[in-house]
């Protein structure tokens, strides 16, 4: 049952209304998908970002998977990583492409054996994963009514926590938005905010101190991701926990940040950092360093399901008789912003008491609507045999 065919697609959907954050405004959302077929016709799905660099890297790496066995996912990961290691490609789009291939390998291996990915990973510690809603981006004239209404909708959907954006307006305006939203929510719901690398360390600390009494669970990406000194300074002096790492790739980029305590919380993305195989390594490293592990998510049900399986296998950090989300139990981001591809390509996941059940079907345990894949495909699928 070796891999004999691979389909690579770029999927993009236009938004009805653009939304923004500290770096830009979005009018579309998309992913690159990988579909691996074995010689018996079984297939597995993987995904990464839709950017042209990742799409090109997928086409370069895919031929080297032909003839391999999905059950050898970790060995294949090492072989592909070795291909671009010397060029320092492990810091770029190559790892995003490798992430998609790795997810598809685990999905296929599960389907071949009839086992869910969490079982292939060695068993799970929880049947359902704590999640929080990501939304509350900038839209035109959104404050306060539209922002508050969106936040209230997440509570009605069963979320106990949510994350908003800052950094896209002046510091005083964004402070007002954070304080206003906390007052609207009242005590209880977790509230986080994400600057998407918008501040230097002095401004980030000014912001953190101004909202310190608003019971914020974490301050995400206060400074540029690769400015370790700035992030470490904020972490050391901030009254709020500091998180980051969504754009970091592989154990090699996480290792120095974990060793040097740059973040209180690391947030790798399974479709960016290296797929299921590498995310498990990064999670184990975070556990050994006593660093909280709350993964990032920005794709479709394919990478969300992969994250659910991986997170279900993780231990508490630190070990404790009573599991507490945000304290010692991993919490998974659940993107709720508009995304035409995500909203249609897989059935959505139910949220009950701010948790999502881990799929029990073979592989990732999600069904991909191939008519939707066809509808959102840009150009033609690239086929490798």
Helices and strands as residue ranges (DSSP letters): E 3-20, E 25-38, E 43-48, H 52-62, G 63-65, G 70-72, H 73-85, G 89-91, H 93-113, H 117-120, E 128-134, H 145-156, E 161-165, H 171-185, E 190-194, H 201-210, G 212-214, E 216-220, H 228-237, E 242-244, H 250-259, E 265-266, H 275-288, E 292-293, H 301-312, E 331-335, H 340-345, E 355-357, H 370-376, E 382-384
